[in-house]
Amino acid sequence: MKFKYSTIASFCIILCMMMPAFAVITVEHINGKAAYKDDKQWKPLVLNQKLEVGTKISTGAGSSVVLDIDGSKITVRQLSMVRINHNMASSEESNTNIGLKYGAINAKVKKIAAIRTQFKISTPVATSSVRGTEEEVSFGPQSGMIVKVLEGAVGMENANGIANMIKGKLVFQLKTDQARPEFLLSDRMGNTLVKLYLDSMTDKEQSMLEQFGFDTGANPGKFVTPLDQAKAKAVFKLIWQ
């Protein structure tokens, strides 16, 4: 009889260890006004409150909320709404999905040794997947989804299955009416470290461009010279910092 009960107890322990459990989501910090909705009514968010899957969080102007998800820190910026879509954890893996309806969030995801971590942030147009990294994600009807990587690398995939790996100075932006994201270095365009001129430009023309910039000529906004169609060669050395 004792052997039978011992066997049943051992089986129950093993079963419990194999079954996934909810990871702990705790409200770590509240700045300003924030509310949550787990059913049909919005209620004020409370410090140290435990949140469940399906809960929505909304922040007011000048407000923010910091969530702790098993050591990972999620900062919900002002005028944002997020939803906890999925949140499961076991001794072998951790799987979390945060839905961003609008606004911006910062995610600093902790990498836990010997545990497979899946942490995703979803918007209506694409999903980011991170592990042991930090990212800034925003979404709006005009700008679409913008992802900036502050540390590590982020995998991106849109509804059409187009995937990108973002890291360093790369920025992912996908608007709601586009099938493909913008050029990954689009935010660096125009931020040159040095000024470039055509080889055929005279010193006087270069000086004129320096002084008047793009306000010169009959068409303000574009500096037009007969040299616009000239060809030039340039050698670049890119240094990423």
C-alpha positions, -999 to 999 in steps of 0.1 A, spaced: 0 0 0 28 24 9 45 15 -24 13 24 -43 9 58 -26 46 65 -31 43 57 -68 12 80 -72 29 108 -54 60 105 -75 39 105 -107 21 137 -95 54 155 -88 67 146 -123 35 157 -139 35 190 -121 71 196 -132 62 189 -168 32 211 -169 37 248 -178 29 275 -153 22 311 -155 53 333 -152 49 360 -126 40 395 -140 43 422 -113 37 459 -115 71 472 -103 66 510 -108 39 534 -117 45 570 -128 14 592 -132 -19 576 -141 -24 540 -154 -53 516 -156 -59 479 -163 -88 459 -177 -91 422 -171 -129 419 -178 -152 447 -189 -142 476 -166 -111 497 -164 -96 500 -129 -66 519 -115 -34 500 -116 -18 492 -82 18 489 -73 30 453 -68 -2 440 -85 0 406 -102 -13 405 -137 -28 376 -157 -30 367 -193 -56 388 -212 -51 419 -190 -49 452 -208 -29 482 -196 -34 518 -205 -12 548 -196 -21 585 -195 -2 616 -207 32 619 -190 27 585 -173 45 551 -175 44 517 -160 72 492 -154 64 455 -154 86 427 -141 82 394 -159 105 369 -143 134 394 -143 126 410 -177 116 446 -175 89 461 -197 83 498 -196 50 510 -210 54 546 -222 28 574 -220 -4 572 -240 1 535 -248 -21 504 -246 -7 469 -243 -23 434 -237 -7 404 -222 -14 379 -250 6 349 -237 27 342 -207 38 307 -198 69 293 -181 84 259 -171 117 245 -160 128 243 -196 113 273 -214 97 307 -210 72 320 -236 57 355 -234 39 376 -260 30 413 -253 5 429 -277 11 466 -285 -21 482 -297 -7 518 -299 20 538 -282 55 526 -273 72 502 -249 108 494 -239 116 458 -234 148 447 -216 146 409 -218 167 388 -194 184 358 -208 182 329 -183 208 302 -186 196 267 -196 161 280 -204 148 286 -239 134 321 -239 108 333 -263 97 369 -258 77 386 -285 61 420 -290 32 420 -315 15 448 -333 -11 447 -360 16 447 -387 46 426 -374 61 408 -345 95 412 -328 113 383 -311 141 390 -286 163 371 -262 188 387 -238 185 421 -254 168 455 -252 146 472 -277 123 502 -281 90 494 -300 64 519 -311 32 516 -332 8 542 -346 -16 544 -375 6 568 -394 42 557 -386 34 520 -383 57 498 -363 92 511 -355 118 489 -337 151 503 -324 176 479 -309 195 493 -279 214 461 -271 217 427 -288 197 416 -318 160 414 -326 142 391 -351 114 407 -370 86 391 -391 55 406 -407 22 390 -417 36 381 -451 64 360 -436 91 385 -445 118 383 -418 147 406 -408 174 405 -382 179 439 -366 209 449 -345 234 478 -341 222 510 -358 196 493 -379 159 503 -375 129 484 -385 98 504 -397 68 489 -414 37 510 -421 2 496 -421 -2 500 -459 31 484 -468 40 448 -476 77 453 -469 96 474 -443 115 505 -450 152 504 -457 169 493 -425 193 523 -426 166 548 -435 170 567 -402 207 572 -409 201 588 -443 212 625 -443 232 621 -411 266 622 -429 298 626 -409 314 646 -437 302 668 -465 306 655 -500 310 675 -532 313 667 -569 349 666 -581 341 691 -608 327 717 -584 349 748 -581 359 763 -547 335 792 -553 306 768 -559 315 748 -527 317 780 -507 283 791 -521 267 758 -511 282 761 -476 269 796 -471 234 793 -486 227 756 -484 196 744 -501 179 778 -502 198 788 -533 182 791 -567 147 795 -580 136 763 -564 141 765 -526 146 731 -511 170 719 -539 204 733 -549 205 730 -587 236 734 -607 246 722 -642 268 697 -625 239 677 -611 242 651 -638 279 647 -635 294 614 -624 318 609 -595 335 581 -577 337 578 -539 355 554 -516 338 549 -482 351 533 -450 322 525 -427 330 524 -390 301 511 -368 301 523 -332 
